[in-house]
Amino acid sequence: MAEIYIGYEFKVTPLQPGVEILIAELGYAGFESFVETETGVTAYIQKEEWNENILEDIQILGSDEFEITYTFEDIEQTNWNEEWEKNFNPIVVDDVCAVRAPFHDKFDTKYDIIIEPKMSFGTGHHETTHMMIQHILKTDFTGKSVLDMGCGTGVLAILAEMRGANPLDAIDIDNWCYLNSIENVERNACKNITVYEGDASLLEGKSYDIIIANINRNILLNDIKTYASCLNKNGALFLSGFYNDDIPTIEAECNANMLKLSEKIERNNWVALKFLN
């Protein structure tokens, strides 16, 4: 029997930073997955975890700075997958890397990644994932130890392995992302990726040549110190999930942890940054 989820459709004005704040607060309240829309965000929570007062502590809903309305309904997981099959279109990044679902025809590209996204982030369609793919394509991953933090579908770890990385850890706090990453790692015949469910507390005692973190501004700011402590000498840290206006804040925290900005990619005001230690 498929798990039943409650789906909330939020309309947010202004969109940013409203959506970012709302997602953060909903995450603490127990919501598992989020899909940003043109007008706001759709958020999902398992029905067994839901109660009628679930939004009581979501402070942004009472803020005078934002106008937020919402509706909600029961959603079966199987119906979600049918929607993906109708609406998920393949993408090709820089004519080199294709990201597609199993039901799409294969592309004539050097890298062909098959993703069954379900309710996870990281299909390649969002600007941040697209830019991180561009960074990976421009970087030598041969024999590098890699961390994909906030892995979503696992697409970035999968591409990193295809680019020669070994070994790799992929971590996400979202249970659906964790399970979906395992499926996608197997689907793409990856042998060197270990998927974990959790947060930056799992990184104690770990070290990596390259760390990829595509999450959001607040989590990154909280965890940059941990990433820096896990980065091997001459390592690289790739960060995304925030806007161009956030760069000074992100860069200041990186500089405080002996990381220097090396490269920037921008797409529709979203950015992906490369730092070196």
VEXDREN-803285 format. One record per residue (C-alpha): residue number from 1; residue in one letter; x, y, z. Coordinates in steps of 0.25 Angstrom, whole numbers. Last residue first. Example, Ala and Ser with C-alpha at 12.3 -4.5 7.8 and 13.67 -1.06 7.14 Angstrom:
<recs>
+------+------+-------+-------+-------+
| doba | kelo |  east | north |    up |
+------+------+-------+-------+-------+
|    2 |    S |    55 |    -4 |    29 |
|    1 |    A |    49 |   -18 |    31 |
+------+------+-------+-------+-------+
</recs>
This chain:
<recs>
+------+------+-------+-------+-------+
| doba | kelo |  east | north |    up |
+------+------+-------+-------+-------+
|  277 |    N |   167 |   104 |     3 |
|  276 |    L |   160 |   106 |   -10 |
|  275 |    F |   146 |   111 |   -12 |
|  274 |    K |   136 |   109 |   -25 |
|  273 |    L |   123 |   116 |   -25 |
|  272 |    A |   110 |   113 |   -31 |
|  271 |    V |   100 |   125 |   -33 |
|  270 |    W |    85 |   127 |   -35 |
|  269 |    N |    82 |   141 |   -41 |
|  268 |    N |    76 |   134 |   -54 |
|  267 |    R |    89 |   126 |   -55 |
|  266 |    E |   102 |   130 |   -49 |
|  265 |    I |   115 |   122 |   -49 |
|  264 |    K |   127 |   127 |   -40 |
|  263 |    E |   141 |   123 |   -38 |
|  262 |    S |   153 |   123 |   -28 |
|  261 |    L |   147 |   128 |   -15 |
|  260 |    K |   157 |   126 |    -4 |
|  259 |    L |   155 |   117 |     8 |
|  258 |    M |   163 |   119 |    21 |
|  257 |    N |   151 |   117 |    30 |
|  256 |    A |   148 |   132 |    32 |
|  255 |    N |   149 |   133 |    17 |
|  254 |    C |   138 |   123 |    15 |
|  253 |    E |   129 |   131 |    25 |
|  252 |    A |   132 |   144 |    18 |
|  251 |    E |   130 |   138 |     4 |
|  250 |    I |   116 |   133 |     8 |
|  249 |    T |   112 |   147 |    13 |
|  248 |    P |   118 |   154 |     1 |
|  247 |    I |   111 |   144 |    -8 |
|  246 |    D |    97 |   145 |    -3 |
|  245 |    D |    93 |   156 |   -13 |
|  244 |    N |    96 |   146 |   -25 |
|  243 |    Y |    86 |   136 |   -19 |
|  242 |    F |    87 |   123 |   -11 |
|  241 |    G |    86 |   108 |   -13 |
|  240 |    S |   101 |   106 |   -17 |
|  239 |    L |   114 |   103 |   -12 |
|  238 |    F |   126 |    95 |   -18 |
|  237 |    L |   138 |    93 |    -8 |
|  236 |    A |   152 |    89 |   -14 |
|  235 |    G |   164 |    83 |    -7 |
|  234 |    N |   178 |    86 |    -8 |
|  233 |    K |   180 |    80 |     6 |
|  232 |    N |   168 |    71 |    10 |
|  231 |    L |   155 |    77 |    13 |
|  230 |    C |   148 |    72 |    26 |
|  229 |    S |   151 |    84 |    34 |
|  228 |    A |   146 |    93 |    23 |
|  227 |    Y |   133 |    85 |    22 |
|  226 |    T |   130 |    87 |    37 |
|  225 |    K |   133 |   102 |    37 |
|  224 |    I |   124 |   103 |    25 |
|  223 |    D |   112 |    96 |    32 |
|  222 |    N |   104 |   107 |    38 |
|  221 |    L |   106 |   117 |    27 |
|  220 |    L |   102 |   105 |    17 |
|  219 |    I |    90 |   102 |    25 |
|  218 |    N |    85 |   117 |    24 |
|  217 |    R |    88 |   119 |    10 |
|  216 |    N |    82 |   106 |     4 |
|  215 |    I |    86 |    92 |     0 |
|  214 |    N |    96 |    89 |   -12 |
|  213 |    A |   108 |    85 |    -5 |
|  212 |    I |   119 |    78 |   -13 |
|  211 |    I |   132 |    75 |    -5 |
|  210 |    I |   145 |    71 |   -12 |
|  209 |    D |   158 |    64 |    -7 |
|  208 |    Y |   150 |    58 |     5 |
|  207 |    S |   152 |    56 |    20 |
|  206 |    K |   143 |    49 |    30 |
|  205 |    G |   146 |    49 |    45 |
|  204 |    E |   133 |    55 |    48 |
|  203 |    L |   125 |    57 |    36 |
|  202 |    L |   112 |    50 |    41 |
|  201 |    S |   108 |    63 |    49 |
|  200 |    A |   107 |    70 |    35 |
|  199 |    D |    93 |    64 |    33 |
|  198 |    G |    86 |    50 |    32 |
|  197 |    E |    83 |    39 |    23 |
|  196 |    Y |    95 |    33 |    17 |
|  195 |    V |    98 |    28 |     2 |
|  194 |    T |   111 |    21 |    -1 |
|  193 |    I |   116 |    23 |   -15 |
|  192 |    N |   128 |    15 |   -22 |
|  191 |    K |   120 |     5 |   -30 |
|  190 |    C |   111 |    13 |   -39 |
|  189 |    A |   102 |     5 |   -48 |
|  188 |    N |    94 |    16 |   -52 |
|  187 |    R |    81 |    10 |   -47 |
|  186 |    E |    88 |     6 |   -34 |
|  185 |    V |    92 |    20 |   -31 |
|  184 |    N |    78 |    24 |   -35 |
|  183 |    E |    72 |    15 |   -25 |
|  182 |    I |    81 |    19 |   -14 |
|  181 |    S |    79 |    33 |   -17 |
|  180 |    N |    63 |    31 |   -16 |
|  179 |    L |    64 |    25 |    -2 |
|  178 |    Y |    73 |    36 |     3 |
|  177 |    C |    64 |    47 |    -4 |
|  176 |    W |    52 |    41 |     2 |
|  175 |    N |    58 |    41 |    16 |
|  174 |    D |    62 |    55 |    15 |
|  173 |    I |    75 |    58 |    23 |
|  172 |    D |    83 |    56 |    11 |
|  171 |    I |    97 |    50 |     9 |
|  170 |    A |   105 |    45 |    -2 |
|  169 |    D |   119 |    39 |     1 |
|  168 |    L |   129 |    36 |   -11 |
|  167 |    P |   141 |    28 |   -12 |
|  166 |    N |   146 |    29 |   -23 |
|  165 |    A |   144 |    40 |   -34 |
|  164 |    G |   146 |    37 |   -48 |
|  163 |    R |   137 |    47 |   -56 |
|  162 |    M |   126 |    36 |   -56 |
|  161 |    E |   127 |    36 |   -41 |
|  160 |    A |   125 |    51 |   -40 |
|  159 |    L |   113 |    50 |   -49 |
|  158 |    I |   107 |    40 |   -40 |
|  157 |    A |   110 |    49 |   -28 |
|  156 |    L |   104 |    60 |   -35 |
|  155 |    V |    91 |    53 |   -38 |
|  154 |    G |    89 |    47 |   -24 |
|  153 |    T |    74 |    50 |   -25 |
|  152 |    G |    75 |    60 |   -14 |
|  151 |    C |    90 |    60 |   -10 |
|  150 |    G |    90 |    70 |     2 |
|  149 |    M |   104 |    68 |     3 |
|  148 |    D |   112 |    61 |    -8 |
|  147 |    L |   125 |    57 |    -2 |
|  146 |    V |   137 |    53 |   -11 |
|  145 |    S |   150 |    46 |   -11 |
|  144 |    K |   158 |    49 |   -23 |
|  143 |    G |   163 |    38 |   -32 |
|  142 |    T |   160 |    46 |   -45 |
|  141 |    F |   151 |    57 |   -42 |
|  140 |    D |   157 |    67 |   -51 |
|  139 |    T |   148 |    79 |   -51 |
|  138 |    K |   141 |    86 |   -63 |
|  137 |    L |   129 |    76 |   -64 |
|  136 |    I |   127 |    76 |   -49 |
|  135 |    H |   126 |    91 |   -49 |
|  134 |    Q |   115 |    90 |   -60 |
|  133 |    I |   108 |    80 |   -53 |
|  132 |    M |   108 |    89 |   -41 |
|  131 |    M |   102 |   100 |   -50 |
|  130 |    H |    90 |    91 |   -54 |
|  129 |    T |    88 |    87 |   -40 |
|  128 |    T |    87 |   101 |   -35 |
|  127 |    E |    78 |   106 |   -47 |
|  126 |    H |    67 |    95 |   -44 |
|  125 |    H |    65 |    86 |   -56 |
|  124 |    G |    76 |    76 |   -53 |
|  123 |    T |    67 |    66 |   -46 |
|  122 |    G |    73 |    70 |   -33 |
|  121 |    F |    62 |    71 |   -22 |
|  120 |    S |    54 |    58 |   -18 |
|  119 |    M |    40 |    55 |   -18 |
|  118 |    K |    40 |    44 |   -29 |
|  117 |    P |    53 |    47 |   -37 |
|  116 |    E |    55 |    35 |   -45 |
|  115 |    I |    69 |    39 |   -51 |
|  114 |    I |    77 |    33 |   -62 |
|  113 |    I |    90 |    40 |   -65 |
|  112 |    D |    96 |    40 |   -79 |
|  111 |    Y |   110 |    45 |   -79 |
|  110 |    K |   118 |    47 |   -92 |
|  109 |    T |   105 |    51 |  -100 |
|  108 |    D |    97 |    44 |  -111 |
|  107 |    F |    84 |    44 |  -103 |
|  106 |    K |    77 |    32 |   -99 |
|  105 |    D |    62 |    32 |  -101 |
|  104 |    H |    53 |    36 |   -88 |
|  103 |    F |    45 |    25 |   -80 |
|  102 |    P |    57 |    23 |   -70 |
|  101 |    A |    57 |    38 |   -67 |
|  100 |    R |    67 |    48 |   -73 |
|   99 |    V |    80 |    56 |   -69 |
|   98 |    A |    89 |    58 |   -81 |
|   97 |    C |   103 |    62 |   -79 |
|   96 |    V |   113 |    68 |   -91 |
|   95 |    D |   104 |    77 |   -99 |
|   94 |    D |   107 |    88 |   -89 |
|   93 |    V |    96 |    82 |   -80 |
|   92 |    V |    85 |    73 |   -87 |
|   91 |    I |    72 |    73 |   -80 |
|   90 |    P |    61 |    62 |   -80 |
|   89 |    N |    46 |    66 |   -78 |
|   88 |    F |    39 |    62 |   -65 |
|   87 |    N |    24 |    66 |   -67 |
|   86 |    K |    16 |    53 |   -71 |
|   85 |    E |    25 |    43 |   -65 |
|   84 |    W |    27 |    52 |   -52 |
|   83 |    E |    12 |    53 |   -51 |
|   82 |    E |    11 |    38 |   -51 |
|   81 |    N |    22 |    37 |   -40 |
|   80 |    W |    13 |    46 |   -31 |
|   79 |    N |     1 |    38 |   -33 |
|   78 |    T |     9 |    26 |   -27 |
|   77 |    Q |    12 |    34 |   -15 |
|   76 |    E |    -2 |    37 |   -12 |
|   75 |    I |    -6 |    51 |    -9 |
|   74 |    D |   -16 |    56 |     1 |
|   73 |    E |   -19 |    71 |     0 |
|   72 |    F |   -15 |    85 |     4 |
|   71 |    T |   -17 |   100 |     1 |
|   70 |    Y |    -9 |   112 |     4 |
|   69 |    T |    -7 |   127 |     5 |
|   68 |    I |     5 |   135 |     8 |
|   67 |    E |     7 |   150 |     8 |
|   66 |    F |    20 |   154 |    14 |
|   65 |    E |    26 |   165 |    22 |
|   64 |    D |    15 |   166 |    32 |
|   63 |    S |    19 |   152 |    37 |
|   62 |    G |     9 |   143 |    43 |
|   61 |    L |    11 |   132 |    33 |
|   60 |    I |    26 |   134 |    35 |
|   59 |    Q |    25 |   129 |    49 |
|   58 |    I |    22 |   114 |    45 |
|   57 |    D |    19 |   110 |    59 |
|   56 |    E |     4 |   107 |    57 |
|   55 |    L |     6 |   101 |    43 |
|   54 |    I |     4 |    86 |    48 |
|   53 |    N |    -8 |    89 |    56 |
|   52 |    E |   -17 |    80 |    49 |
|   51 |    N |    -7 |    68 |    50 |
|   50 |    W |     2 |    62 |    41 |
|   49 |    E |    13 |    51 |    44 |
|   48 |    E |     3 |    40 |    39 |
|   47 |    K |     0 |    47 |    27 |
|   46 |    Q |    14 |    48 |    23 |
|   45 |    I |    18 |    62 |    19 |
|   44 |    Y |    19 |    69 |     6 |
|   43 |    A |    22 |    84 |     2 |
|   42 |    T |    19 |    91 |   -11 |
|   41 |    V |    26 |   105 |   -12 |
|   40 |    G |    23 |   119 |   -17 |
|   39 |    T |    17 |   125 |   -29 |
|   38 |    E |    26 |   120 |   -40 |
|   37 |    T |    28 |   107 |   -32 |
|   36 |    E |    38 |   101 |   -23 |
|   35 |    V |    37 |    87 |   -19 |
|   34 |    F |    39 |    83 |    -5 |
|   33 |    S |    40 |    69 |     2 |
|   32 |    E |    40 |    64 |    17 |
|   31 |    F |    31 |    74 |    25 |
|   30 |    G |    33 |    71 |    40 |
|   29 |    A |    32 |    85 |    46 |
|   28 |    Y |    47 |    87 |    45 |
|   27 |    G |    46 |    86 |    30 |
|   26 |    L |    34 |    95 |    30 |
|   25 |    E |    42 |   106 |    36 |
|   24 |    A |    53 |   104 |    26 |
|   23 |    I |    44 |   104 |    14 |
|   22 |    L |    37 |   116 |    19 |
|   21 |    I |    50 |   124 |    20 |
|   20 |    E |    54 |   120 |     6 |
|   19 |    V |    41 |   123 |     0 |
|   18 |    G |    40 |   137 |     6 |
|   17 |    P |    54 |   141 |     3 |
|   16 |    Q |    50 |   142 |    -8 |
|   15 |    L |    36 |   140 |   -14 |
|   14 |    P |    30 |   153 |    -9 |
|   13 |    T |    19 |   149 |    -8 |
|   12 |    V |    17 |   134 |    -6 |
|   11 |    K |     7 |   124 |   -11 |
|   10 |    F |     7 |   111 |    -3 |
|    9 |    E |     2 |    98 |    -8 |
|    8 |    Y |     2 |    88 |     3 |
|    7 |    G |     2 |    73 |     0 |
|    6 |    I |    -2 |    63 |    11 |
|    5 |    Y |     5 |    49 |     8 |
|    4 |    I |    -1 |    35 |     8 |
|    3 |    E |     9 |    24 |     7 |
|    2 |    A |     6 |    14 |    -4 |
|    1 |    M |     0 |     0 |     0 |
+------+------+-------+-------+-------+
</recs>
